[in-house]
């Protein structure tokens, strides 16, 4: 099969091949009407751009990096999936999406403008700061999601502390006074903020923080199961347990069932994230919806703006959460 070239498109369109090239590369020197016409012809002819050649001509890699703190323990599967899907939806076929863990790199010599046109960082820990600083110093367009950073970069955040305050408040308003919490990975900033929201709500409503009601997980289903098993061994049981993500909540539900107890009749369980499976558990999980999909889309869109405008940005955006009521909370 013979490949369609820019010259073929130019012949059909009746324009110079340089005009076709500029139109396909979204040059501002070409009118929108001409761009649309040339793109339609390219599509009809089945044109497929040579990304390598295009990269050489425009001095761009056409790679966007999506970096997580880690791809191992601490990054929940549903969270990972939602972020990758949302970023990919925005960049579509304009760029190659390269997904990596920051902890995969011993050195950052491959992090350069030659290899990446832009980078989205889903930051979960302060340990990411060296990587973020490297990207910033090398003047690669960058957006940092999920964790507040003290650098002049575009920063898109979800207000976890306020979100967990409202989650704990919801349990209190449903009559619960003995509320446990299964925390996430210790060195993650999200873990610290969620724990603080839980503590804030207890202080606001002048409720005691029961000794031993805060137990450690690592955001995995297995850790939620083990943590819940530990809570259920206590002499005094909580009437409700807030889980710092839905995957740990799923483990907690399994632990309660294993002990022969019922949810929500014997103990209430609340999650955090509103992941794809939360509405399909038994019982259906009451949780807090974090707009991860919207955060990823906004981050990707802002990054494309930064790449196209070739400028730095210190903008900061906050996204709110909301409680999704289902069947796992009993009103006392």
FENURLIN-V729655 format. One record per residue. RES is the residue in three letters. PHI is phi in degrees with one decimal (none if undefined). Layout:
BEGIN
RES,PHI  RES,PHI
END
This chain:
BEGIN
UNK,none  UNK,-82.2  UNK,-75.1  UNK,-79.3  UNK,-111.4  UNK,-61.9  UNK,-64.9  UNK,-63.4  UNK,-64.5  UNK,-61.5  UNK,-63.2  UNK,-67.9  UNK,-77.9  UNK,74.1  UNK,-132.8  UNK,-70.7  UNK,-65.1  UNK,-66.4  UNK,-66.7  UNK,-62.0  UNK,-59.5  UNK,-66.5  UNK,-65.6  UNK,-69.4  UNK,-96.4  UNK,60.1  UNK,-66.3  UNK,-73.3  UNK,-80.4  UNK,-109.9  UNK,-67.2  UNK,-60.2  UNK,-61.3  UNK,-67.6  UNK,-59.0  UNK,-62.1  UNK,-63.1  UNK,-69.1  UNK,-66.3  UNK,-63.3  UNK,-64.1  UNK,-59.7  UNK,-67.9  UNK,-62.7  UNK,-82.0  UNK,76.7  UNK,-70.1  UNK,-125.1  UNK,-68.0  UNK,-84.2  UNK,-62.2  UNK,-63.5  UNK,-65.9  UNK,-61.0  UNK,-63.0  UNK,-65.3  UNK,-65.0  UNK,-97.2  UNK,55.1  UNK,-134.2  UNK,-92.2  UNK,58.6  UNK,-114.9  UNK,-116.3  UNK,-94.1  UNK,-117.0  UNK,-111.1  UNK,-103.1  UNK,-51.2  UNK,-150.4  UNK,-103.7  UNK,-103.3  UNK,-63.6  UNK,111.8  UNK,-103.7  UNK,-62.7  UNK,-58.7  UNK,-66.3  UNK,-63.8  UNK,-58.4  UNK,-62.0  UNK,-62.7  UNK,-68.1  UNK,-60.4  UNK,-62.2  UNK,-68.9  UNK,-66.3  UNK,-63.5  UNK,-61.2  UNK,-81.2  UNK,-77.7  UNK,49.2  UNK,-101.1  UNK,-75.4  UNK,-136.4  UNK,-87.1  UNK,-97.5  UNK,-111.5  UNK,-105.6  UNK,-143.5  UNK,-98.6  UNK,-59.4  UNK,-72.1  UNK,-75.0  UNK,-101.3  UNK,-82.5  UNK,-129.3  UNK,-110.8  UNK,-67.7  UNK,-85.4  UNK,-87.1  UNK,-147.7  UNK,-66.9  UNK,-69.4  UNK,-96.9  UNK,-137.3  UNK,-78.2  UNK,-167.5  UNK,-138.3  UNK,-105.0  UNK,-115.8  UNK,-90.5  UNK,-90.0  UNK,-122.0  UNK,-148.1  UNK,-63.4  UNK,-63.8  UNK,-76.4  UNK,-60.8  UNK,-63.8  UNK,-67.3  UNK,-60.7  UNK,-61.7  UNK,-60.5  UNK,-61.9  UNK,-63.2  UNK,-66.1  UNK,-88.5  UNK,58.6  UNK,-90.2  UNK,-52.4  UNK,-147.7  UNK,-128.6  UNK,-106.6  UNK,-106.4  UNK,82.9  UNK,-135.2  UNK,-70.9  UNK,-124.7  UNK,-93.3  UNK,-140.9  UNK,-77.5  UNK,-127.3  UNK,-69.5  UNK,-128.5  UNK,-116.2  UNK,-129.0  UNK,-109.9  UNK,-79.7  UNK,-66.5  UNK,-61.2  UNK,-65.7  UNK,-60.2  UNK,-75.8  UNK,-55.8  UNK,-68.8  UNK,-65.1  UNK,-67.0  UNK,-60.0  UNK,-60.0  UNK,-65.3  UNK,-62.4  UNK,-66.5  UNK,-91.9  UNK,94.6  UNK,-83.1  UNK,-123.0  UNK,-110.7  UNK,-116.3  UNK,-93.0  UNK,-139.9  UNK,-101.8  UNK,-84.9  UNK,-94.6  UNK,-62.0  UNK,-58.6  UNK,-90.9  UNK,-84.4  UNK,-62.5  UNK,-60.4  UNK,-62.1  UNK,-65.3  UNK,-67.5  UNK,-68.5  UNK,-63.0  UNK,-65.0  UNK,-62.1  UNK,-62.6  UNK,-66.4  UNK,-55.8  UNK,-64.8  UNK,-62.4  UNK,-67.2  UNK,-61.3  UNK,-98.5  UNK,53.9  UNK,-108.5  UNK,-73.5  UNK,-95.7  UNK,-68.8  UNK,-62.3  UNK,86.9  UNK,-84.3  UNK,-104.0  UNK,-123.9  UNK,-92.8  UNK,-126.0  UNK,-137.8  UNK,78.3  UNK,-92.7  UNK,-60.4  UNK,-61.9  UNK,-68.6  UNK,-64.8  UNK,-62.5  UNK,-64.4  UNK,-64.0  UNK,-67.0  UNK,-57.6  UNK,-64.6  UNK,-63.1  UNK,-75.3  UNK,-87.7  UNK,-74.9  UNK,-66.9  UNK,-105.8  UNK,-98.1  UNK,-69.4  UNK,-87.3  UNK,-146.9  UNK,-130.3  UNK,-90.9  UNK,-106.2  UNK,-72.8  UNK,-158.0  UNK,-70.6  UNK,-66.9  UNK,-69.0  UNK,-62.6  UNK,-62.7  UNK,-64.0  UNK,-63.5  UNK,-60.1  UNK,-63.9  UNK,-65.9  UNK,-61.5  UNK,-62.5  UNK,-61.4  UNK,-82.5  UNK,80.2  UNK,-100.3  UNK,-116.2  UNK,-114.9  UNK,-99.3  UNK,-58.8  UNK,-97.0  UNK,-155.4  UNK,-97.9  UNK,-126.8  UNK,-125.6  UNK,-106.0  UNK,-153.0  UNK,133.6  UNK,56.4  UNK,-71.4  UNK,-61.1  UNK,-98.0  UNK,-58.8  UNK,-82.2  UNK,-116.8  UNK,-77.4  UNK,-122.2  UNK,-72.8  UNK,-62.6  UNK,-83.6  UNK,-75.2  UNK,-151.9  UNK,-112.3  UNK,-81.7  UNK,-92.5  UNK,-77.0  UNK,-63.1  UNK,-60.7  UNK,-65.9  UNK,-62.1  UNK,-63.1  UNK,-64.6  UNK,-64.4  UNK,-62.5  UNK,-66.0  UNK,-64.5  UNK,-64.6  UNK,-64.1  UNK,-61.2  UNK,-60.9  UNK,-65.7  UNK,-63.4  UNK,-71.7  UNK,-91.3  UNK,52.3  UNK,-138.7  UNK,-90.2  UNK,-150.2  UNK,-113.4  UNK,-69.0  UNK,-131.8  UNK,-125.7  UNK,-114.9  UNK,-117.4  UNK,-91.8  UNK,-108.1  UNK,-148.1  UNK,-80.6  UNK,-111.1  UNK,-81.9  UNK,-133.0  UNK,-120.4  UNK,-95.9  UNK,-117.3  UNK,-97.8  UNK,-86.2  UNK,-85.2
END
